[in-house]
């Protein structure tokens, strides 16, 4: 039996790299979560606006059209309680603070450790039940 069951929950994956999206989709498939894909920050904002049942956003920080920090800031203006978990390959000093200041609730570093991400998502979803 799998440890996590996110049945009835919708997770938006904002990620421009198809292989990264496929990894996250495969990781989340066993949780029974409903997955939505946005390929850039603008699509992420539109998805949140059009699908009020999205529970969590996994937001890549570096995307074309609109980056993740800008998209997170815009999303928080309309849905301040929506949990946004940043995904970043950049580990520069001060980056975490910038990500949190942009409105993200937490972040994971790429390459993403699957168990860590699932545990983080589970922690947030149990609070929203």
Secondary structure, DSSP 8 states (H G I E B T S, - for coil): --S---TT-EEEEE-S-HHHHHHHHHHHHTTT-EEEEESSHHHHHHHHHH-TTEEEEEEESS-SSS-HHHHHHHHHHH-TTSEEEEEES---TTHHHHHHHTT-SEEEESS--HHHHHHHHHHHHHHH-
